[in-house]
Amino acid sequence: MPSSIPASDMNEQVSADSIAGRGWKRPLVRIALRHWLATLSGLVLLSLVGVVLLAPVLPIADPNAIDTPNRLKPPFQRSGHPLGTDGFGRDMVSRLVWGGRISLMMGLTSALLSLLAGVFLGLISGYGSRRVDTLIMRGMDILMAFPFILLAIALVAALGPGLFNAMLAIAVVGVPQYARLTRSCVLTVKEREFVESAAALGANDATIMGRHILPNITAPIIVMLSLDVGAKIIATASLSFLGLGTQPPTADWGSMLAEGRNFLAFAPHVATLPGLLIFVVAFAFNLLGDGLRDVLDPRLRM
Amino acid sequence: MGNYIAKRLLQVVPVLLGVTVIVFLLLHLTPGDPAELMLGPEATPQTVRELRKDLGLDQPLVVQYGLWLSRAARGDLGRSFTMKTPVSPLVWERFKATLLLTLAGLSFSTFVGVLAGILAARRPNSLLDRFVTAVALFGVSMPVFWLGIMAILYFSLRLGWFPVSGMSSPTGGGFWDTLHHLVLPAIGMGTVSLGTVARFTRSSLLEVHAQDFIRTAHAKGVGPERVLLRHTLRNAWIPVVTIVGLQLGYLLGGAVLTEKVFSWPGLGLLMLDAILQRDFPLVQGGVLFIALVFVLVNLAVDVLYAFLDPRIRYE
């Protein structure tokens, strides 16, 4: 936990390396080469994001075009479907691309929502009065008292299954980790002289939090985000896999995997491919996050 | 130590209350009236009103919460809409299957994880060490449901070693049959947390290994195996116990995914059906039950920690 580490020098490190932008351009290539795994992951992710964003203009089939005579065609055969077809004869390549669009969007959005709410609460908690702090942090304790996926399931149960609700549920469940990280960072930064000087110069609380504290705690938050997106993609896909996320005909990788289970014995590619992509994306985000942590915020290293 | 445990116990009270408030409010977040849901679309306004009165739904929310909490504290979690029977026995029956699965998964990840951690820590930065780190990263990135499906594909469908799903064969039953059904889901579930256990064991061992008394032990001529077993491990296992305990709660909460993949008749699967059939008392009861177990497991881990390591004090 970050709070248990003496924070005296670390923030200097963080601000000097990542915030001021000093000395960044020249060694950028060197840093990228040294952390080649993270760089490679970043490139893989960028190209994946590019592909799913370009889905409407790519020369791929309609993901929902049903072609029952050609159902469950295996991949890598000259059938006009490079990765085969699913149980309704729909083109797998196209479905993976469009499904990836939903999966990546759900993962990224829920991670960003968690981050926004968590950072906001963490800032108030760390900077505000003791009573506000206690109130917020006890609330976070209660959220964390539920097993992660269970609370998300319970929320979806209450709100009703669906893409948006699943995303929201995963976002809510993820708030405490950001709130706690932000709070612990704020607690160390707010004791520094420049905060005191800002206050002495008459800056109000909002200015101090937004202009002086927030920029000094971005590095650990970015690192957490990059490590979290992979987990969020898995989590939202999990809900879809359980039938609580996207509803047909919309599909993401999780619901495609669930559908593919029915044909496991004779057409394993339908379940294998979406799961493989979830794994690759999550793995790449984890590698990227590891690399970013090494560069931006070495104190988070395990 | 007694002081620490007392404080930790006190701290859990508001958390438990908060958990019950959230679980209680879940039912009231849902659009629609529980009485109408229970009676179905053919109900007359008259019968709906009577049921609302019977269920106490006409009372203020706070009163309803109080009534619900006092009943829940006595083990009465209401009646299932769909099965028309009390929720508590249903939940308890299915929980046993979930617990069996979770404990089996945890045993696997603990055994293999600790072993891998020890091997990795013996030679830091060796090929084996890197391999363990890579496996850990794989585990974090692996969707447990996909891993399970791939295991079914290979070990059940292709090799025919294990049954595809369920907890017992239609013909058989008994210990060995259950064990046979348990292997794949337990390993699938355990693999995901194996990496975490391995990495924790490794870093804990390395931390202890850097300390003076280990050097002293080496200097006075104790053999490396003996140093590992008698000096390093004895001091390094406390954080490992903690992480294993935390994994128990984590696996319990995530068991629903494995249950779904292997059609394992656990609490998660029961709740999933209940959600799709809008059987709210059953959902509520299940969530409350798992959340309570989760809080208590984490509490037990903390208390155990204080017990194992007398240096721990509250704040």
Interface residues (C-beta under 8 A of the other chain):
Chain A: R138 G139 D141 I142 A145 F146 P147 F148 I149 L150 L151 I153 A154 L155 V156 A157 A158 L159 G160 P161 G230 A231 I234 A237 S238 F241 L242 G243 L244 L257 G260 R261 L264 A265 P268 A271 T272 G275 L276 I278 F279 A282 F283 F285 N286 L287 D290 M302
Chain B: P14 V15 L16 G18 V19 I22 V23 L26 L27 L29 T30 P31 L137 F138 V140 S141 M142 P143 F145 W146 I149 M150 I152 L153 L157 R199 S203 G249 Y250 L252 G253 G254 V256 L257 K260 V261 M271 L272 A274 I275 L276 F280 V283 V287 I290 A291 F294 V295 N298
